[in-house]
Amino acid sequence: MKKLLFISIFITSLFSYSQDLTVNDIPISELDAKYIRVNAEVKLLRPFRANVFLDWGQISRIKEISKGWVLDENGKKFAFNGIMGAVNLLIENGYTIDHVYYNGNSESVNYIMKKID
């Protein structure tokens, strides 16, 4: 019974914060892209805090790089409690994991998420 209560609270909290998170002023639930690259950067001394960058082709110049960060309702970078928080958020919004790769170090991992038709 405790596990069921914990799972329901977790799913409710996941759904509630997904309503307020945006990328480039677009709510996560309204992203319209077939594939999204999720890059999560985790610092060595903070392994359970991840800043997440989403890329679906919305950035055309290097100075627009800030358009990819997941932001909270106040416009600040949202720090997930680990990489899987971001992956689960996209799964809740209609995506599935296509593949995963590393950028040569263990601090930066990329997930390619595919929209489920």
C-alpha positions as a Markdown table, in Angstrom:
| # | Residue | x | y | z |
|---|---|---|---|---|
| 1 | Met | 0.0 | 0.0 | 0.0 |
| 2 | Lys | 2.8 | 2.4 | 0.8 |
| 3 | Lys | 4.4 | 1.7 | -2.6 |
| 4 | Leu | 1.2 | 2.5 | -4.4 |
| 5 | Leu | 0.8 | 5.7 | -2.5 |
| 6 | Phe | 4.5 | 6.7 | -3.3 |
| 7 | Ile | 4.1 | 5.9 | -7.0 |
| 8 | Ser | 0.8 | 7.9 | -7.2 |
| 9 | Ile | 2.4 | 10.9 | -5.5 |
| 10 | Phe | 5.5 | 10.6 | -7.8 |
| 11 | Ile | 3.4 | 10.5 | -11.0 |
| 12 | Thr | 1.2 | 13.4 | -9.8 |
| 13 | Ser | 4.3 | 15.5 | -9.0 |
| 14 | Leu | 5.8 | 14.6 | -12.4 |
| 15 | Phe | 2.6 | 15.7 | -14.2 |
| 16 | Ser | 2.2 | 18.9 | -12.2 |
| 17 | Tyr | 5.7 | 20.3 | -12.9 |
| 18 | Ser | 5.5 | 19.3 | -16.6 |
| 19 | Gln | 2.8 | 21.9 | -17.0 |
| 20 | Asp | 5.2 | 24.7 | -16.0 |
| 21 | Leu | 8.4 | 23.7 | -17.8 |
| 22 | Thr | 9.3 | 25.2 | -21.1 |
| 23 | Val | 12.0 | 25.2 | -23.8 |
| 24 | Asn | 12.3 | 28.3 | -25.9 |
| 25 | Asp | 8.9 | 29.5 | -24.5 |
| 26 | Ile | 7.2 | 26.3 | -25.7 |
| 27 | Pro | 5.6 | 24.1 | -23.0 |
| 28 | Ile | 7.1 | 20.6 | -22.9 |
| 29 | Ser | 3.7 | 19.1 | -23.6 |
| 30 | Glu | 3.4 | 21.1 | -26.8 |
| 31 | Leu | 6.7 | 20.3 | -28.4 |
| 32 | Asp | 6.1 | 19.2 | -32.0 |
| 33 | Ala | 9.2 | 17.3 | -33.2 |
| 34 | Lys | 9.6 | 13.8 | -34.4 |
| 35 | Tyr | 13.0 | 13.5 | -32.7 |
| 36 | Ile | 14.5 | 15.3 | -29.7 |
| 37 | Arg | 18.1 | 15.1 | -28.4 |
| 38 | Val | 18.2 | 15.3 | -24.6 |
| 39 | Asn | 21.6 | 16.3 | -23.2 |
| 40 | Ala | 21.9 | 16.1 | -19.5 |
| 41 | Glu | 24.9 | 17.6 | -17.8 |
| 42 | Val | 25.6 | 16.3 | -14.3 |
| 43 | Lys | 28.4 | 17.8 | -12.2 |
| 44 | Leu | 30.8 | 15.5 | -10.4 |
| 45 | Leu | 29.9 | 16.7 | -6.9 |
| 46 | Arg | 26.1 | 16.8 | -7.6 |
| 47 | Pro | 25.3 | 13.5 | -9.3 |
| 48 | Phe | 21.6 | 13.8 | -8.6 |
| 49 | Arg | 21.1 | 17.2 | -10.1 |
| 50 | Ala | 20.9 | 17.5 | -13.9 |
| 51 | Asn | 20.5 | 20.6 | -16.1 |
| 52 | Val | 18.8 | 19.4 | -19.2 |
| 53 | Phe | 19.2 | 20.8 | -22.8 |
| 54 | Leu | 16.7 | 19.8 | -25.5 |
| 55 | Asp | 17.5 | 20.1 | -29.2 |
| 56 | Trp | 15.1 | 19.4 | -32.0 |
| 57 | Gly | 16.6 | 21.8 | -34.6 |
| 58 | Gln | 15.4 | 25.0 | -33.0 |
| 59 | Ile | 18.9 | 26.6 | -32.7 |
| 60 | Ser | 20.4 | 28.1 | -35.9 |
| 61 | Arg | 23.3 | 30.1 | -34.4 |
| 62 | Ile | 25.7 | 29.6 | -31.5 |
| 63 | Lys | 24.3 | 32.7 | -29.7 |
| 64 | Glu | 20.9 | 31.1 | -29.6 |
| 65 | Ile | 22.2 | 28.1 | -27.6 |
| 66 | Ser | 20.2 | 29.2 | -24.5 |
| 67 | Lys | 17.0 | 28.4 | -26.4 |
| 68 | Gly | 17.5 | 24.7 | -25.6 |
| 69 | Trp | 17.6 | 24.8 | -21.7 |
| 70 | Val | 14.5 | 23.5 | -19.9 |
| 71 | Leu | 13.2 | 26.4 | -17.8 |
| 72 | Asp | 10.8 | 26.7 | -14.9 |
| 73 | Glu | 7.9 | 29.1 | -14.6 |
| 74 | Asn | 10.3 | 31.8 | -13.5 |
| 75 | Gly | 12.6 | 31.5 | -16.5 |
| 76 | Lys | 15.4 | 29.8 | -14.6 |
| 77 | Lys | 17.2 | 26.6 | -15.6 |
| 78 | Phe | 15.2 | 23.7 | -14.1 |
| 79 | Ala | 17.4 | 21.1 | -12.3 |
| 80 | Phe | 16.0 | 17.6 | -12.5 |
| 81 | Asn | 16.8 | 15.1 | -9.8 |
| 82 | Gly | 18.9 | 13.1 | -12.2 |
| 83 | Ile | 18.8 | 12.4 | -15.9 |
| 84 | Met | 15.9 | 10.0 | -15.8 |
| 85 | Gly | 13.6 | 12.7 | -14.5 |
| 86 | Ala | 13.9 | 14.4 | -17.8 |
| 87 | Val | 13.6 | 11.2 | -19.8 |
| 88 | Asn | 10.5 | 10.3 | -17.8 |
| 89 | Leu | 9.0 | 13.8 | -18.4 |
| 90 | Leu | 9.4 | 13.3 | -22.2 |
| 91 | Ile | 8.0 | 9.8 | -22.0 |
| 92 | Glu | 4.9 | 11.2 | -20.2 |
| 93 | Asn | 4.6 | 13.6 | -23.1 |
| 94 | Gly | 4.5 | 11.0 | -25.9 |
| 95 | Tyr | 8.2 | 10.2 | -26.6 |
| 96 | Thr | 10.2 | 6.9 | -26.3 |
| 97 | Ile | 13.9 | 6.3 | -26.1 |
| 98 | Asp | 15.4 | 5.7 | -29.5 |
| 99 | His | 19.1 | 5.4 | -28.4 |
| 100 | Val | 21.6 | 6.7 | -25.9 |
| 101 | Tyr | 25.2 | 7.8 | -26.4 |
| 102 | Tyr | 28.0 | 9.5 | -24.4 |
| 103 | Asn | 30.1 | 12.5 | -25.5 |
| 104 | Gly | 33.4 | 10.9 | -24.5 |
| 105 | Asn | 33.0 | 11.4 | -20.8 |
| 106 | Ser | 30.6 | 10.2 | -18.1 |
| 107 | Glu | 29.4 | 13.7 | -17.2 |
| 108 | Ser | 27.4 | 14.3 | -20.4 |
| 109 | Val | 25.0 | 11.7 | -21.8 |
| 110 | Asn | 22.6 | 12.2 | -24.8 |
| 111 | Tyr | 19.2 | 10.5 | -25.2 |
| 112 | Ile | 17.6 | 10.5 | -28.6 |
| 113 | Met | 13.8 | 10.5 | -28.0 |
| 114 | Lys | 11.3 | 9.6 | -30.7 |
| 115 | Lys | 7.7 | 10.8 | -30.8 |
| 116 | Ile | 5.2 | 7.9 | -30.6 |
| 117 | Asp | 2.7 | 8.2 | -33.5 |
